[in-house]
Amino acid sequence: MEVSRGDEMFIEEIKAGNRMAFDAMVLKYKPKLMSSLVGYTKSHEQAEDLCQKTFIRVWQKIDTFRGDSALFTWIYRIGINLAKNDFASSYSKNSKVTDSLDFDAHEIPQYLSPEAELIAEESELKVMKFIETIDVETKTAFTLREIEGRSYEEIARVLNCPIGTVRSRIFRARQLILEYMKQENILNG
């Protein structure tokens, strides 16, 4: 995918040091990036920090943008790499899993009893915590596909790997999750 004409103008102006062009580019892409980072981190606060770091990096590294991909793909790749690094460092420091999940994104049918709703929420929380323990490459591919709905092609561009690798990572994540759900009696059968 090539750089759009509007993005080309952003890039030229930002490379020339035009802060207003940079601010306009941030306004254009921050909502999409925030949405992706919240989906990845499950934390609005953490996503906000990563978003800010991403745009700082974009400002610092705009001269390295070659135009091999769309501008947002490049920005997105920076953001996801920062998120992966952040996850890896916080996981190794604390060995903790994020607890801030947005259950509104996974509405529970209204016909369930309060007990069934609680069990469903607890099960979802367990699964989300388990997903956080999956290796970063597999978790990232799975999150981009299943939570953000990205295409295999987009994921391959973002992760800078072949589509076959993306497919195998997603398949592996699904297998791990299903095995975990059976082990925890979250699945019937």
C-alpha positions as a Markdown table, in Angstrom:
| # | Residue | x | y | z |
|---|---|---|---|---|
| 1 | Met | 0.0 | 0.0 | 0.0 |
| 2 | Glu | 1.4 | 3.3 | -0.9 |
| 3 | Val | 1.3 | 6.6 | 0.9 |
| 4 | Ser | -1.8 | 8.7 | 0.2 |
| 5 | Arg | -1.4 | 12.3 | -1.1 |
| 6 | Gly | -2.6 | 13.8 | 2.2 |
| 7 | Asp | -0.2 | 11.7 | 4.2 |
| 8 | Glu | 2.6 | 12.7 | 1.7 |
| 9 | Met | 1.9 | 16.3 | 2.6 |
| 10 | Phe | 2.0 | 15.6 | 6.3 |
| 11 | Ile | 5.3 | 13.8 | 6.0 |
| 12 | Glu | 7.0 | 16.5 | 4.0 |
| 13 | Glu | 5.8 | 19.2 | 6.4 |
| 14 | Ile | 6.7 | 17.2 | 9.5 |
| 15 | Lys | 10.1 | 16.5 | 8.1 |
| 16 | Ala | 10.5 | 20.2 | 7.6 |
| 17 | Gly | 9.7 | 20.7 | 11.3 |
| 18 | Asn | 6.2 | 22.0 | 10.9 |
| 19 | Arg | 4.6 | 21.4 | 14.3 |
| 20 | Met | 1.1 | 22.3 | 13.1 |
| 21 | Ala | 1.3 | 19.6 | 10.4 |
| 22 | Phe | 2.4 | 17.2 | 13.1 |
| 23 | Asp | -0.5 | 18.2 | 15.4 |
| 24 | Ala | -3.0 | 17.7 | 12.5 |
| 25 | Met | -1.6 | 14.3 | 11.8 |
| 26 | Val | -1.9 | 13.4 | 15.5 |
| 27 | Leu | -5.6 | 14.6 | 15.4 |
| 28 | Lys | -6.2 | 12.4 | 12.4 |
| 29 | Tyr | -4.6 | 9.2 | 13.7 |
| 30 | Lys | -4.8 | 9.3 | 17.5 |
| 31 | Pro | -8.4 | 7.9 | 17.7 |
| 32 | Lys | -7.5 | 4.9 | 15.6 |
| 33 | Leu | -4.3 | 4.3 | 17.4 |
| 34 | Met | -5.9 | 4.7 | 20.8 |
| 35 | Ser | -8.7 | 2.2 | 19.9 |
| 36 | Ser | -6.0 | -0.3 | 18.8 |
| 37 | Leu | -3.9 | 0.2 | 21.9 |
| 38 | Val | -6.9 | -0.1 | 24.3 |
| 39 | Gly | -7.8 | -3.3 | 22.5 |
| 40 | Tyr | -4.3 | -4.6 | 23.0 |
| 41 | Thr | -3.6 | -3.4 | 26.6 |
| 42 | Lys | -7.2 | -3.5 | 28.0 |
| 43 | Ser | -6.2 | -0.3 | 29.8 |
| 44 | His | -7.2 | 3.2 | 28.7 |
| 45 | Glu | -4.5 | 4.8 | 30.9 |
| 46 | Gln | -1.8 | 2.5 | 29.6 |
| 47 | Ala | -3.0 | 3.0 | 26.0 |
| 48 | Glu | -2.9 | 6.8 | 26.5 |
| 49 | Asp | 0.7 | 6.6 | 27.7 |
| 50 | Leu | 1.7 | 4.3 | 24.8 |
| 51 | Cys | -0.1 | 6.6 | 22.3 |
| 52 | Gln | 1.9 | 9.6 | 23.6 |
| 53 | Lys | 5.2 | 7.6 | 23.4 |
| 54 | Thr | 4.2 | 6.5 | 19.9 |
| 55 | Phe | 3.7 | 10.1 | 18.6 |
| 56 | Ile | 6.9 | 11.2 | 20.3 |
| 57 | Arg | 8.7 | 8.4 | 18.4 |
| 58 | Val | 7.0 | 9.4 | 15.2 |
| 59 | Trp | 8.2 | 13.0 | 15.6 |
| 60 | Gln | 11.7 | 11.8 | 16.3 |
| 61 | Lys | 11.9 | 9.2 | 13.6 |
| 62 | Ile | 9.8 | 10.7 | 10.7 |
| 63 | Asp | 13.0 | 11.0 | 8.6 |
| 64 | Thr | 13.3 | 7.2 | 8.7 |
| 65 | Phe | 9.8 | 6.7 | 7.2 |
| 66 | Arg | 10.4 | 5.2 | 3.7 |
| 67 | Gly | 6.9 | 5.1 | 2.4 |
| 68 | Asp | 6.8 | 1.3 | 1.9 |
| 69 | Ser | 3.5 | 1.3 | 3.7 |
| 70 | Ala | 0.7 | 3.7 | 4.6 |
| 71 | Leu | 1.6 | 6.3 | 7.2 |
| 72 | Phe | -0.9 | 4.9 | 9.7 |
| 73 | Thr | 0.5 | 1.3 | 9.3 |
| 74 | Trp | 4.0 | 2.7 | 10.2 |
| 75 | Ile | 2.6 | 4.6 | 13.2 |
| 76 | Tyr | 0.6 | 1.6 | 14.2 |
| 77 | Arg | 3.6 | -0.7 | 14.0 |
| 78 | Ile | 5.5 | 1.7 | 16.3 |
| 79 | Gly | 2.6 | 1.7 | 18.8 |
| 80 | Ile | 2.3 | -2.1 | 18.8 |
| 81 | Asn | 6.0 | -2.5 | 19.2 |
| 82 | Leu | 6.0 | -0.1 | 22.2 |
| 83 | Ala | 3.1 | -2.0 | 23.7 |
| 84 | Lys | 4.9 | -5.3 | 23.2 |
| 85 | Asn | 8.0 | -4.0 | 24.8 |
| 86 | Asp | 6.0 | -2.4 | 27.6 |
| 87 | Phe | 4.1 | -5.7 | 28.2 |
| 88 | Ala | 7.3 | -7.7 | 28.2 |
| 89 | Ser | 9.0 | -5.4 | 30.7 |
| 90 | Ser | 6.1 | -5.1 | 33.0 |
| 91 | Tyr | 5.4 | -8.9 | 32.8 |
| 92 | Ser | 9.0 | -9.7 | 33.7 |
| 93 | Lys | 9.1 | -7.1 | 36.5 |
| 94 | Asn | 5.8 | -8.0 | 38.1 |
| 95 | Ser | 4.6 | -11.2 | 36.5 |
| 96 | Lys | 1.2 | -9.6 | 36.7 |
| 97 | Val | -1.8 | -9.6 | 34.4 |
| 98 | Thr | -3.9 | -6.5 | 33.7 |
| 99 | Asp | -7.3 | -6.6 | 35.4 |
| 100 | Ser | -9.0 | -3.7 | 33.7 |
| 101 | Leu | -11.3 | -5.4 | 31.2 |
| 102 | Asp | -14.1 | -3.7 | 29.4 |
| 103 | Phe | -17.0 | -6.1 | 29.6 |
| 104 | Asp | -19.3 | -3.7 | 27.6 |
| 105 | Ala | -17.4 | -4.9 | 24.5 |
| 106 | His | -18.6 | -8.4 | 25.2 |
| 107 | Glu | -22.2 | -8.0 | 26.1 |
| 108 | Ile | -23.7 | -10.8 | 28.0 |
| 109 | Pro | -27.2 | -11.7 | 26.7 |
| 110 | Gln | -30.0 | -10.1 | 28.9 |
| 111 | Tyr | -31.9 | -13.4 | 29.4 |
| 112 | Leu | -29.2 | -14.8 | 31.6 |
| 113 | Ser | -29.9 | -15.0 | 35.3 |
| 114 | Pro | -27.6 | -12.9 | 37.6 |
| 115 | Glu | -25.8 | -16.1 | 38.6 |
| 116 | Ala | -25.2 | -17.1 | 35.0 |
| 117 | Glu | -24.0 | -13.5 | 34.2 |
| 118 | Leu | -21.5 | -13.7 | 37.1 |
| 119 | Ile | -20.2 | -17.0 | 35.9 |
| 120 | Ala | -19.9 | -15.7 | 32.4 |
| 121 | Glu | -18.0 | -12.6 | 33.5 |
| 122 | Glu | -15.7 | -14.7 | 35.7 |
| 123 | Ser | -15.1 | -17.1 | 32.9 |
| 124 | Glu | -14.3 | -14.2 | 30.5 |
| 125 | Leu | -12.0 | -12.7 | 33.0 |
| 126 | Lys | -10.1 | -16.0 | 33.4 |
| 127 | Val | -9.8 | -16.3 | 29.7 |
| 128 | Met | -8.6 | -12.8 | 29.2 |
| 129 | Lys | -6.0 | -13.3 | 32.0 |
| 130 | Phe | -4.8 | -16.5 | 30.3 |
| 131 | Ile | -4.5 | -14.7 | 27.0 |
| 132 | Glu | -2.1 | -12.2 | 28.7 |
| 133 | Thr | 0.2 | -15.2 | 29.6 |
| 134 | Ile | 0.6 | -16.3 | 25.9 |
| 135 | Asp | 3.9 | -15.4 | 24.3 |
| 136 | Val | 3.9 | -11.8 | 22.9 |
| 137 | Glu | 4.1 | -12.7 | 19.2 |
| 138 | Thr | 1.2 | -15.2 | 19.4 |
| 139 | Lys | -0.9 | -12.9 | 21.7 |
| 140 | Thr | -0.3 | -9.9 | 19.4 |
| 141 | Ala | -1.5 | -11.7 | 16.3 |
| 142 | Phe | -4.5 | -13.1 | 18.1 |
| 143 | Thr | -5.4 | -9.8 | 19.6 |
| 144 | Leu | -5.2 | -8.0 | 16.3 |
| 145 | Arg | -7.3 | -10.6 | 14.6 |
| 146 | Glu | -9.9 | -11.5 | 17.2 |
| 147 | Ile | -10.3 | -8.3 | 19.2 |
| 148 | Glu | -9.6 | -5.7 | 16.6 |
| 149 | Gly | -10.9 | -7.6 | 13.6 |
| 150 | Arg | -7.8 | -6.9 | 11.5 |
| 151 | Ser | -7.2 | -8.8 | 8.2 |
| 152 | Tyr | -4.4 | -11.3 | 8.0 |
| 153 | Glu | -2.7 | -9.0 | 5.4 |
| 154 | Glu | -2.9 | -6.1 | 7.8 |
| 155 | Ile | -1.5 | -8.1 | 10.6 |
| 156 | Ala | 1.3 | -9.4 | 8.5 |
| 157 | Arg | 2.3 | -5.8 | 7.6 |
| 158 | Val | 2.1 | -4.6 | 11.2 |
| 159 | Leu | 4.1 | -7.5 | 12.5 |
| 160 | Asn | 6.4 | -7.5 | 9.5 |
| 161 | Cys | 6.1 | -11.3 | 8.9 |
| 162 | Pro | 4.6 | -13.6 | 6.3 |
| 163 | Ile | 0.8 | -14.3 | 6.3 |
| 164 | Gly | 1.5 | -18.0 | 7.0 |
| 165 | Thr | 3.2 | -17.0 | 10.2 |
| 166 | Val | 0.3 | -14.9 | 11.2 |
| 167 | Arg | -2.1 | -17.7 | 10.5 |
| 168 | Ser | -0.1 | -20.2 | 12.5 |
| 169 | Arg | 0.2 | -17.8 | 15.5 |
| 170 | Ile | -3.5 | -17.2 | 15.5 |
| 171 | Phe | -4.3 | -20.9 | 15.2 |
| 172 | Arg | -1.8 | -21.6 | 18.0 |
| 173 | Ala | -3.5 | -19.0 | 20.2 |
| 174 | Arg | -6.9 | -20.5 | 19.6 |
| 175 | Gln | -5.6 | -24.0 | 20.4 |
| 176 | Leu | -4.0 | -22.7 | 23.7 |
| 177 | Ile | -7.2 | -20.9 | 24.7 |
| 178 | Leu | -9.4 | -23.9 | 23.9 |
| 179 | Glu | -7.1 | -26.2 | 25.9 |
| 180 | Tyr | -7.2 | -23.7 | 28.8 |
| 181 | Met | -11.0 | -23.5 | 28.7 |
| 182 | Lys | -11.4 | -27.2 | 28.7 |
| 183 | Gln | -8.9 | -27.5 | 31.6 |
| 184 | Glu | -10.8 | -24.9 | 33.6 |
| 185 | Asn | -14.2 | -26.4 | 32.8 |
| 186 | Ile | -15.2 | -23.2 | 31.0 |
| 187 | Leu | -16.3 | -25.3 | 28.0 |
| 188 | Asn | -18.9 | -28.0 | 28.2 |
| 189 | Gly | -17.3 | -31.1 | 26.8 |
